[in-house]
């Protein structure tokens, strides 16, 4: 799985966390959109799908640049991110 990284996604809105693999070649805005849809399905619709879902670094609290690919960020195996 050299083209994917394992991350932990925390979703404060529904007080849940998920462990997922994401592709390193995708842009952050696409990954956030895919994660929002997946979280909505996994939560039985408790998390509303948002077109402008954003990923934040749990360490810094800053949003990831939506135009960068995962590989271009500091996201690595085991990174914890927040989905809002």
Backbone as CSV, one residue per row, in Angstrom:
resi,resn,N_x,N_y,N_z,CA_x,CA_y,CA_z,C_x,C_y,C_z
1,UNK,0.818,-1.190,0.000,0.000,0.000,0.000,0.863,1.255,0.000
2,UNK,1.761,1.330,-0.929,2.635,2.496,-1.004,1.921,3.756,-1.460
3,UNK,0.739,3.606,-2.030,0.022,4.773,-2.522,-1.076,5.238,-1.572
4,UNK,-1.104,4.702,-0.363,-2.108,5.101,0.633,-1.446,5.279,1.996
5,UNK,-2.086,6.117,2.835,-1.629,6.295,4.207,-2.790,6.017,5.155
6,UNK,-2.453,5.514,6.311,-3.431,5.204,7.356,-3.569,6.425,8.253
7,UNK,-4.798,6.935,8.385,-5.018,8.099,9.243,-6.183,7.845,10.188
8,UNK,-6.262,8.668,11.203,-7.379,8.636,12.143,-8.141,9.943,11.955
9,UNK,-9.424,9.808,11.629,-10.262,10.969,11.370,-11.189,11.180,12.560
10,UNK,-11.064,12.317,13.206,-11.968,12.662,14.302,-13.053,13.575,13.759
11,UNK,-14.301,13.274,14.151,-15.445,14.055,13.681,-16.168,14.610,14.906
12,UNK,-15.823,15.833,15.324,-16.395,16.409,16.546,-17.923,16.542,16.522
13,UNK,-18.497,16.784,15.352,-19.940,16.986,15.245,-20.737,15.792,15.749
14,UNK,-20.212,14.595,15.519,-20.917,13.387,15.966,-20.129,12.626,17.035
15,UNK,-19.054,13.228,17.498,-18.206,12.642,18.540,-17.770,11.219,18.210
16,UNK,-17.262,11.043,17.000,-16.780,9.742,16.543,-15.388,9.900,15.956
17,UNK,-14.714,8.765,15.806,-13.426,8.739,15.128,-13.353,7.487,14.271
18,UNK,-12.694,7.609,13.165,-12.607,6.518,12.204,-11.164,6.336,11.777
19,UNK,-10.800,5.094,11.542,-9.472,4.772,11.043,-9.620,4.383,9.580
20,UNK,-8.939,5.105,8.710,-9.097,4.891,7.273,-7.761,4.993,6.544
21,UNK,-7.762,4.458,5.334,-6.642,4.632,4.420,-7.071,5.636,3.369
22,UNK,-6.207,6.597,3.057,-6.511,7.571,2.017,-5.387,7.568,0.981
23,UNK,-5.727,7.848,-0.276,-4.707,7.869,-1.335,-3.832,9.116,-1.241
24,UNK,-2.543,8.943,-1.432,-1.622,10.067,-1.292,-1.608,10.976,-2.519
25,UNK,-2.133,10.506,-3.632,-2.104,11.296,-4.856,-3.302,12.212,-5.044
26,UNK,-4.290,12.120,-4.182,-5.509,12.943,-4.310,-5.331,14.280,-3.606
27,UNK,-6.027,15.287,-4.119,-6.001,16.605,-3.478,-6.845,16.561,-2.204
28,UNK,-6.482,17.400,-1.255,-7.139,17.439,0.048,-8.642,17.683,-0.082
29,UNK,-9.058,18.568,-0.995,-10.503,18.836,-1.118,-11.261,17.586,-1.560
30,UNK,-10.648,16.765,-2.399,-11.292,15.529,-2.854,-11.338,14.513,-1.710
31,UNK,-10.255,14.403,-0.966,-10.197,13.481,0.169,-11.232,13.877,1.225
32,UNK,-11.335,15.175,1.518,-12.306,15.655,2.507,-13.727,15.332,2.060
33,UNK,-13.999,15.500,0.781,-15.325,15.202,0.242,-15.643,13.712,0.354
34,UNK,-14.688,12.875,0.006,-14.873,11.420,0.106,-15.074,11.013,1.564
35,UNK,-14.281,11.577,2.464,-14.406,11.252,3.882,-15.760,11.697,4.433
36,UNK,-16.234,12.869,4.020,-17.529,13.364,4.491,-18.653,12.414,4.073
37,UNK,-18.598,11.946,2.835,-19.620,11.002,2.354,-19.541,9.685,3.115
38,UNK,-18.323,9.193,3.339,-18.145,7.930,4.052,-18.623,8.037,5.497
39,UNK,-18.283,9.134,6.166,-18.697,9.333,7.561,-20.211,9.439,7.647
40,UNK,-20.822,10.100,6.678,-22.278,10.206,6.662,-22.920,8.824,6.567
41,UNK,-22.395,7.997,5.677,-22.929,6.640,5.522,-22.681,5.800,6.767
42,UNK,-21.460,5.867,7.299,-21.121,5.049,8.471,-21.889,5.468,9.720
43,UNK,-22.272,6.746,9.783,-22.992,7.245,10.960,-24.507,7.162,10.798
44,UNK,-24.943,6.556,9.727,-26.376,6.446,9.505,-27.032,7.784,9.217
45,UNK,-26.278,8.705,8.629,-26.808,10.010,8.270,-26.708,11.059,9.357
46,UNK,-26.104,10.734,10.507,-25.964,11.724,11.575,-24.997,12.849,11.213
47,UNK,-24.049,12.545,10.328,-23.140,13.576,9.845,-23.652,14.041,8.492
48,UNK,-24.063,15.297,8.380,-24.573,15.784,7.085,-23.442,15.943,6.081
49,UNK,-23.689,15.498,4.859,-22.678,15.642,3.808,-22.563,17.113,3.454
50,UNK,-21.327,17.621,3.540,-21.080,19.028,3.233,-20.109,19.106,2.059
51,UNK,-20.435,19.925,1.087,-19.554,20.102,-0.070,-18.253,20.791,0.324
52,UNK,-18.296,21.579,1.393,-17.111,22.324,1.808,-16.442,21.719,3.042
53,UNK,-16.545,20.404,3.189,-15.902,19.731,4.328,-14.407,20.048,4.307
54,UNK,-13.850,20.263,5.478,-12.450,20.660,5.592,-11.714,19.742,6.555
55,UNK,-10.474,19.444,6.216,-9.610,18.658,7.094,-8.661,19.592,7.826
56,UNK,-8.548,19.370,9.130,-7.652,20.164,9.970,-6.616,19.243,10.613
57,UNK,-5.447,19.781,10.846,-4.421,19.049,11.574,-4.805,19.030,13.049
58,UNK,-4.772,17.881,13.663,-5.076,17.809,15.098,-3.951,18.442,15.910
59,UNK,-2.740,18.392,15.408,-1.581,18.930,16.123,-1.577,20.455,16.117
60,UNK,-1.767,21.052,14.934,-1.669,22.508,14.828,-3.024,23.212,14.879
61,UNK,-4.098,22.489,14.556,-5.421,23.090,14.505,-5.664,23.886,13.233
62,UNK,-4.708,23.870,12.317,-4.834,24.627,11.076,-5.412,23.754,9.970
63,UNK,-6.182,24.374,9.066,-6.738,23.598,7.954,-5.643,23.246,6.944
64,UNK,-5.818,22.096,6.305,-4.903,21.717,5.232,-5.292,22.474,3.976
65,UNK,-4.312,22.835,3.188,-4.537,23.522,1.921,-5.287,22.583,0.985
66,UNK,-6.471,22.991,0.546,-7.321,22.109,-0.256,-6.752,21.831,-1.641
67,UNK,-5.798,22.624,-2.088,-5.224,22.445,-3.420,-3.967,21.580,-3.435
68,UNK,-3.534,21.140,-2.257,-2.348,20.284,-2.166,-2.783,18.826,-2.168
69,UNK,-1.895,17.958,-2.650,-2.170,16.531,-2.547,-1.785,16.075,-1.142
70,UNK,-2.277,14.928,-0.757,-1.948,14.389,0.562,-0.437,14.255,0.702
71,UNK,0.216,13.822,-0.349,1.669,13.625,-0.332,2.423,14.927,-0.051
72,UNK,1.862,16.053,-0.473,2.513,17.352,-0.301,2.319,17.934,1.104
73,UNK,1.493,17.291,1.918,1.249,17.772,3.280,2.085,16.976,4.274
74,UNK,1.847,17.214,5.563,2.546,16.456,6.605,1.760,15.216,7.036
75,UNK,0.738,14.847,6.277,-0.061,13.659,6.607,0.750,12.413,6.280
76,UNK,0.961,11.600,7.303,1.694,10.342,7.166,0.928,9.253,7.915
77,UNK,1.417,8.031,7.869,0.758,6.945,8.593,0.608,7.311,10.067
78,UNK,-0.618,7.166,10.582,-0.879,7.437,11.977,-1.280,8.867,12.290
79,UNK,-1.278,9.739,11.283,-1.658,11.139,11.509,-3.124,11.216,11.917
80,UNK,-3.404,12.091,12.878,-4.784,12.323,13.282,-5.235,13.647,12.691
81,UNK,-6.391,13.614,12.028,-6.961,14.816,11.432,-8.372,15.011,11.952
82,UNK,-8.876,16.227,11.793,-10.232,16.555,12.235,-11.029,16.919,10.991
83,UNK,-12.211,16.322,10.859,-13.097,16.604,9.735,-14.233,17.500,10.212
84,UNK,-14.327,18.663,9.612,-15.391,19.612,9.976,-16.112,20.031,8.710
